[in-house]
Amino acid sequence: MTTYYAQPYDISATGFYFEDAGSYLAKIDTITNDYGQPVEEFEIQFIDGESIDENLSNAIGMYQNTILNAMACIDDWDSEQKLKVIIAVGECGYSFDFKSSVPEDFEIDLYADMTLNDLAYIFVDEGMFGDIPANIINYLDFDAIARDLGYDYTETTIAGVNYVYRCL
């Protein structure tokens, strides 16, 4: 279960923890400050949950006006969809709109559990650089190929897993 905290911008008010839309909606309009005035603005904080959900929250932004949509995305999307949005929005700089965007909108090349050096070996094995005779492969500088791949591909770590990606 994911836990959030609604921190009021009013320093004379106390926030509240919530785990779902129901508990958020039940509390959000009842918070008052020390002077009995209603509190209108809150900062939404991710407190506890899976690390991929935390990364998704940071990428798409969790604000008072988007928290219900963000919670729905966290609950409804599978890990691949979350990962795609984290990389596309958080790393590549694509924009995300809760009303019109879906994870399938983003085109990225993604390689899990890999480094650029690993990708260099795979590209040579798959023939991305043409047919290379077996007696020449031992003389290839895979570190240099990996550095060259670094112009188009980037490494990142999400939820403890290393990924290599390219934004299209």
PEPEDA-V662057 format. One record per residue. N is the residue number from 1. SS is DSSP state (helix for helix, strand for strand, loop for the rest). PSI is psi as a letter, one per 40 degrees, with the letter a starting at -180 (* if undefined). OMEGA is omega as a letter, one per 40 degrees, with the letter a starting at -180 (NA if undefined). Layout:
n: (N N)
ss: (SS SS)
psi: (PSI PSI)
omega: (OMEGA OMEGA)
This chain:
n: (1 2 3 4 5 6 7 8 9 10 11 12 13 14 15 16 17 18 19 20 21 22 23 24 25 26 27 28 29 30 31 32 33 34 35 36 37 38 39 40 41 42 43 44 45 46 47 48 49 50 51 52 53 54 55 56 57 58 59 60 61 62 63 64 65 66 67 68 69 70 71 72 73 74 75 76 77 78 79 80 81 82 83 84 85 86 87 88 89 90 91 92 93 94 95 96 97 98 99 100 101 102 103 104 105 106 107 108 109 110 111 112 113 114 115 116 117 118 119 120 121 122 123 124 125 126 127 128 129 130 131 132 133 134 135 136 137 138 139 140 141 142 143 144 145 146 147 148 149 150 151 152 153 154 155 156 157 158 159 160 161 162 163 164 165 166 167 168)
ss: (loop loop strand strand strand strand strand strand loop loop loop loop loop loop loop strand strand strand loop loop helix helix helix helix helix helix helix helix loop loop loop strand loop loop loop loop loop strand loop loop loop strand strand strand strand strand strand strand loop loop helix helix helix helix helix helix helix helix helix helix loop loop loop loop loop loop helix helix helix helix helix helix helix helix helix helix loop loop helix helix helix helix helix helix helix helix helix helix helix helix helix loop loop loop loop loop loop loop loop loop loop loop helix helix helix loop loop strand strand strand strand strand loop loop loop helix helix helix helix helix helix helix helix helix helix loop loop loop loop loop loop loop loop helix helix helix helix loop loop loop loop helix helix helix helix helix helix helix helix loop loop loop loop strand strand strand strand strand loop loop strand strand strand strand strand strand strand loop)
psi: (h h h i h h h i d h e e i h a i i i e i d d d d d d d d e e h i a e e e i i h d h i h h h h d i a i d d d d d d d d d e h h i d e e d d d d d d d d d d i i d d d d d d d d d d d d d e e i i h h d d e i i d e d h h i h h h i f i i d d d d d d d d d d e f d e a h h i d e d d e e i g d d d d d d d d e d d i i i i h h f e h h i h i h h *)
omega: (a i i i i a i i i a i i i a a i i a a a a a i a i a a a a a i i a a i i i i a a a i a a i a a i i a i i i i i i i a a i i a a a a a a i i i i i a a a a i a a i i a a i i a a a a a a i i i a i a a a a i a a i a i i i a i a i a i i i i a i i a a i i a i i i a i i a a a i a a a i i a i i i i i i i i i a a a i i i i i i a i i i a i i a NA)
